[in-house]
Amino acid sequence: MKSRIIVGIPIGIALIAMAFVRGIPFIVFITLIAIVSQYEMTKAMFSAGYHPNRRTAVLFGLLLYPSYLVSPNATLLLFALLVTYNLIWGVFDKTVRFEDAIISSFTLCYPGSFFLALILIGEIASYELSVLVMIIALLSPVASDVGAYFVGSRFGKKKLAPSISPNKTVEGAIGGIVFSIAVIGLVYFVLLKTNVLSGYPVVLSVKWYHVLICALLCTIFAQIGDLIASAVKRFANIKDFSNILKDHGGMLDRIDSILFSSMVALVYFNIIMK
C-alpha cells in the first residue's frame, strides 16, 4: 500500500500536468503508459498458462490515441478490427488454442479500452475543466489509498474481499471513501476561497456538490478497480504485473484504480452533470 501511494502521486501529478499542457506531451505520455500496461497484462496471462497475442495488445496501446485523433469512429473500428483478427487467428492458426484468442481480446478490453477515458478527459474543450476533472479522477484513488491504509491498519476487522485481497477491510474502504471526499472537498474549497480560480469561470460554474458526488463515485470505483486488478493477479498467480518500477511493481499496479476513476469522472461530467 505504501509503495502504491509513493509511486501513484508522481504519476498522478504528471498526468495532471500533461492534461494542462496537452498536445504532443500528453499524447506521448498516455501512449507510453498504455503500451506498457498492455504488455504487462499479456505477461500476466502468460503466467496464467495462456498465450495471448502480444502484437495486437501492444498495437492497440500504440494506435489508440492516433486513431482517436483521426476520429472517435476510427478508435471503435481499430478495436473491432483487432478483436476480429484475434478471433480469426484463434480459428485458423493450428498452433493457437481458441482460448488464447479470447484472452487476447480480453486484454484489449482491460486495460486497453479504459485508456480512452484518460484521452477524452484530456480532450475536454475547456483547459481548466479538463484539469479539474483530471484532478478529481487522479486525486480520488490516491486519497482513498491513504485513508484506507491508516483506517484499515488501525480499525480494520471485517474483510472486504478475503478471497481476492485478504488485507483489505470494510472499515478501510469506508475510511478511504471519507478521506477522499474530505481531501477533494478541502482542495476545492481552498481554491475557491483563495481566488485561485477567479480567472476560470468554467470551473467556478461547477457546483460544489457535483465535485463531491463525482469524488464519491470515483473513490468507490477506484476501489473496485483495485480489487479487479487483484483478482486478475490472483488468477495469474503473480504478485505484481511486472517489476518495471523495481520494488514498486508494474505500471498497471499503480494505475489500476485510476483507470476506473477516470472513466467515472468522464461519464459524470460529460453526461450526468450536463
C-alpha positions, 0 to 999 in steps of 0.5 A: 500500500505504501509503495502504491501511494509513493509511486501513484502521486508522481504519476498522478501529478504528471498526468495532471500536468500533461492534461494542462499542457496537452498536445504532443506531451500528453499524447506521448505520455498516455501512449507510453503508459498504455503500451506498457500496461498492455504488455504487462497484462499479456505477461500476466496471462502468460503466467496464467498458462495462456498465450495471448497475442502480444502484437495486437495488445501492444498495437492497440496501446500504440494506435489508440490515441492516433486513431482517436485523433483521426476520429472517435469512429476510427478508435471503435473500428481499430478495436473491432478490427483487432478483436476480429483478427484475434478471433480469426487467428484463434480459428485458423492458426493450428498452433493457437488454442481458441482460448488464447484468442479470447484472452487476447481480446480480453486484454484489449478490453482491460486495460486497453479500452479504459485508456480512452477515458484518460484521452477524452478527459484530456480532450475536454474543450475547456483547459481548466475543466479538463484539469479539474476533472483530471484532478478529481479522477487522479486525486480520488484513488490516491486519497482513498489509498491513504485513508484506507491504509491508516483506517484499515491498519488501525480499525480494520476487522471485517474483510472486504474481499478475503478471497481476492485481497485478504488485507483489505477491510470494510472499515478501510474502504469506508475510511478511504471513501471519507478521506477522499471526499474530505481531501477533494472537498478541502482542495476545492474549497481552498481554491475557491476561497483563495481566488485561485480560480477567479480567472476560470469561470468554467470551473467556478460554474461547477457546483460544489456538490457535483465535485463531491458526488463525482469524488464519491463515485470515483473513490468507490470505483477506484476501489473496485478497480483495485480489487479487479486488478487483484483478482486478475493477479490472483488468477495469474498467480503473480504478485505484481504485473511486472517489476518495471518500477523495481520494488514498486511493481508494474505500471498497471499496479499503480494505475489500476484504480485510476483507470476506473476513476477516470472513466467515472469522472468522464461519464459524470461530467460529460453526461450526468452533470450536463 
